[in-house]
């Protein structure tokens, strides 16, 4: 498990479970192609931004807005824009610990 508080992630970290916190800087329309995903950009306060793709077919939508602070656990995938965090939900197969998004003391997984 890697904490984003301590460092920026890079291409070698793709496929790694990460935990972190950030401020919502942008809310993007849902991705409805295949499994539906709520999407938003987080400023990690370490010089990095990441896109969070939160599966709303497996977990509840997080009621966030710009300026809100969230914490999360998910799988990191590198891209040239800062990276993507996905798997922010329970594992429906029960094989992995899974991930989450926490907002205002409520956990969405």
Secondary structure, DSSP 8 states (H G I E B T S, - for coil): -EETTT----GGGTTEEEEEEEEEEEEEEEE-SSS-EEEEEEE-SSS-EEEEEEETTTS------TT-EEEEEEEEE--TTS-EEE--S--TTSSS---EEEETTEEE-
